[in-house]
Amino acid sequence: QGFNTLTEFCQGPCPENQAALVQCNVCNEVNIVFQAEQHTGDLEELDFELRSASVVMLLSLLEGNTDSSRTDLMVQTLQFEDMRKTLDAMWNSVSHGVLNGELVEGDDKQ
């Protein structure tokens, strides 16, 4: 819920909130999520939701951004190799259903 709330603070967009979160080093918190060991079984869905929420929050920090210093700080802070591994794992967990036109769990389409 924390990343979802931070995303809401940034949307609009709200440059002041976006800048404040980047200055508070929220990207380091995202690094922690990306570096954490991925769980299987009962915790797998929670892991997926947390990682998804962190990616959406990162995107919300960039929404409408015209301040290159903010993006520069994000680039310096984020561990992109860990992010790539996480996004690859997330894609692998849903790709079969997506590529076969099946509904992905949580999809609102009927």
VMD Tcl script that draws the C-alpha trace (Angstrom):
set ca {
  {0.00 0.00 0.00}
  {2.92 2.35 0.65}
  {4.07 2.56 -2.97}
  {0.45 2.99 -4.11}
  {0.03 5.93 -1.74}
  {3.27 7.53 -2.94}
  {2.06 7.12 -6.52}
  {-1.14 8.99 -5.65}
  {0.90 11.82 -4.09}
  {2.78 12.26 -7.38}
  {-0.04 12.02 -9.86}
  {-1.56 15.05 -11.42}
  {1.37 15.47 -11.81}
  {2.52 17.20 -8.63}
  {6.10 18.40 -9.22}
  {6.61 19.39 -5.57}
  {5.74 15.91 -4.29}
  {7.75 14.25 -7.04}
  {10.82 16.34 -6.16}
  {10.38 15.71 -2.44}
  {10.25 11.93 -2.91}
  {13.31 11.89 -5.15}
  {15.20 14.06 -2.64}
  {14.14 11.70 0.18}
  {15.82 8.92 -1.79}
  {12.69 6.85 -2.40}
  {14.59 5.21 -5.27}
  {16.77 3.49 -2.70}
  {13.64 1.90 -1.23}
  {12.81 0.60 -4.71}
  {16.32 -0.86 -4.92}
  {15.63 -2.78 -1.70}
  {12.48 -4.25 -3.22}
  {14.28 -5.22 -6.42}
  {17.19 -6.79 -4.54}
  {15.02 -8.83 -2.19}
  {14.77 -12.54 -2.83}
  {11.63 -13.43 -4.74}
  {9.23 -15.72 -2.90}
  {7.28 -18.62 -4.28}
  {4.02 -20.13 -3.16}
  {1.70 -18.06 -0.99}
  {3.96 -14.99 -1.01}
  {4.53 -14.96 -4.78}
  {1.46 -12.85 -5.52}
  {2.36 -10.34 -2.80}
  {5.89 -10.08 -4.21}
  {4.48 -9.45 -7.67}
  {2.10 -6.76 -6.36}
  {4.86 -5.01 -4.39}
  {7.27 -5.01 -7.31}
  {4.54 -3.82 -9.68}
  {3.57 -1.00 -7.33}
  {7.20 0.09 -7.05}
  {7.55 0.29 -10.85}
  {4.34 2.32 -11.16}
  {5.58 4.65 -8.42}
  {8.83 5.20 -10.32}
  {6.84 6.08 -13.42}
  {4.76 8.55 -11.41}
  {7.98 10.32 -10.38}
  {8.63 11.00 -14.07}
  {5.12 12.06 -15.07}
  {5.29 15.52 -16.62}
  {8.87 15.95 -15.45}
  {10.92 18.74 -17.02}
  {13.65 18.81 -14.36}
  {16.64 16.84 -15.63}
  {18.34 16.99 -12.23}
  {15.53 14.84 -10.82}
  {15.93 12.18 -13.49}
  {19.72 12.35 -13.12}
  {19.41 11.62 -9.40}
  {17.07 8.72 -10.10}
  {19.47 7.27 -12.67}
  {22.39 7.58 -10.23}
  {20.43 5.85 -7.46}
  {18.56 3.02 -9.17}
  {20.23 -0.35 -9.60}
  {19.16 -1.06 -13.19}
  {20.55 -4.60 -13.36}
  {18.42 -5.62 -10.37}
  {15.47 -3.83 -11.95}
  {15.99 -5.70 -15.23}
  {16.10 -9.06 -13.46}
  {12.93 -8.22 -11.55}
  {11.05 -7.06 -14.64}
  {12.19 -10.15 -16.56}
  {10.92 -12.38 -13.75}
  {7.61 -10.49 -13.65}
  {7.20 -10.86 -17.41}
  {8.05 -14.55 -17.27}
  {5.34 -15.08 -14.66}
  {2.61 -13.64 -16.88}
  {3.89 -13.99 -20.45}
  {2.31 -17.36 -21.22}
  {-1.19 -16.07 -20.48}
  {-0.62 -12.75 -22.21}
  {0.84 -14.28 -25.37}
  {-1.96 -16.84 -25.58}
  {-4.69 -14.25 -25.14}
  {-5.68 -15.62 -21.77}
  {-6.74 -13.34 -18.98}
  {-4.10 -12.48 -16.46}
  {-5.21 -12.79 -12.83}
  {-6.56 -9.44 -11.69}
  {-7.57 -8.41 -15.20}
  {-11.02 -6.76 -15.10}
  {-12.04 -7.91 -18.58}
  {-14.81 -10.49 -18.74}
}
mol new
graphics top color blue
foreach p $ca { graphics top sphere $p radius 0.5 }
foreach p [lrange $ca 0 end-1] q [lrange $ca 1 end] { graphics top cylinder $p $q radius 0.2 }
display resetview
